[in-house]
């Protein structure tokens, strides 16, 4: 297997693994928020993979993995919003991480995007800005916890990736 084929195979496997881990983490660790959704730590997995992959791959991991979780978890009506919101969240986290090499700041800005995106999505789904606004607290907790988790794990993930995959 030549080097470019090997790298492409590695990339595809890493993206597939990221999609699966985001979906599984989102489905297994979730707390209903009292409205029509739930709080989860899938964003932390998106942020961790944002360190490892390029922005387009992070977009695929965040969007597809999270949308699969919505569909499998009984929230299919949110899947299109989630595909877009979490996809862009992954893209932003990866792009800013690559640009600044500051995980916490990249993750924080991406989480702020997610909170704003779901404010809009929840307002549309609930046909009320005020009900959409009610979801902000849960998304703040979700985003904040994910930023903390990913920031704590980032040095170890980065070190392991450099050692194992020579990124």
N, C-alpha and C positions, 0 to 999 in steps of 0.2 A: 504494500500500500504506500503510495507516494505521500509526501508530507502535506500537500494541500488537501488531499482526500482525507487524510487522517485528521487534520484540523477541522474540516467541515463535518466529519462524522462526530467528532468531539463536541462541536458547537450544537449540532442537532440533538445529541443525547443530553447535553446540559440544559437546553431549552425545554425538552420533553420532561426532564426531571424537575425543572423549576415549575412547569405547569402543574405537574402531578402533586408536588409538595405544597404549592399554594392552594390547590383545590382541597387536598386532604386536611391541611392545617385549618383552613377556613371552615370546613365541615365539622371537624372534630372538636375544635376549641371555639365555641360560640355561645354567647349569652344573649337571649332575647332582650330587645331594648324597650318593649312595651308598646311599640307602634307596629310597624310592619316589617321590621328588620331585626338585625342582631349585631352585637359587637364581637369582633374576632381579632386574632393576631396574624391573619394572613398577610397583612401589610408588612410585617416584620420579615417574612419570607421574601416578599417582593423586593424589599430594600436590600436584603442579603444577596439576592441574585443580581441586583443592580450593580453591586460591587464587582461581580464576576463576569458579567456579559456586557455587550454593547447596548446602546439605548434602544435600538429596534428589537433586539431579542428580549430586553426587559419589558418593552411594551407588550410583546406576545405573551410572556410569562404572566405578567400582572393581569392583562385583560382576559386572556383565555382561561387561565387557572381560576380566577375569581368568578367569571361568568359560568363556568362549569359547576362551581360550588353553589351558585345561586340556583341553577337549574336543578341540580341533584338535591338541594336542600329545601325545595318547595317555594322558591322565590323567583320563578322563571320570569315574572313580569318585571323584575329588576335587571335581568341579564343583559339587556342591550345598554342600559345606563352603566352597569358595572363594567362591561367590556370596554367602554369608552373611558370611564373615570379611572379605573384601575390600570388600564393600558397606558394612559397618559401619565399616571402616577409613577409607573415603572420607568417610562421613558425619561421623565423629569429627574427622578432619583439617579438614574444611571448617567444621564448627560451631565448633570451638575456635579456628580461625584467625579467623573472623569475630568471635568474642567477644573474643579477646585481641590480635589483630593481631601475633602472635608465631609465625612459621612454624615455627621449629625446635622449639618446645615442642609445638605442635599436632601436628607430624609425628612427634615422638618418642612422644607418648602414643598416637597411632594405630598406630605401629609396635609398641609394647608390646602393644596389643590383638591385632595380627596374630600376634605370637609366641605369646601365650597361646591364641589361637583355634586355631592349627595344632598346638599341644601337645595340645589336646583332640582335634582331628580326627585327628592321627597316632596317638594312643593308641587311638582307635576303629577306624581302618582297620587298624592292626597288632595289635589286640586285646592291647595291652600298654602300660602307662604308661611303662615303661622304654624301649621302642622309640620311643614318642612323645617322650620326653624327649631322645632322641638327635637329634631334628630341630631342637632349640632352637638349637644352634650355627649351623647354616646359616641359620635364620631371623633370628638376631641379626646375622649378616653382611649378609644381604639387607636387613633393616630399617635397620641402621646406615648402609649405603652409600646407601640411598634417602633417608634423612633428610639426609645430607650433600649429596647431589646436589641435592635439592629446595631445601634451604636456600641453597645457592650460587646457584641459578637464580631463586629467588623474587623478588629485587629487580628483575631485568630483566623477568621475566614480568609482574609487577605494573605496572611502568612502561609496558611495551608495551600491556598491556590497557587501562590508563587512557587512553593516547593514542589507541588504535585504536577501542575499543568504548565508551568513556566509562562505565565501571562505577562 
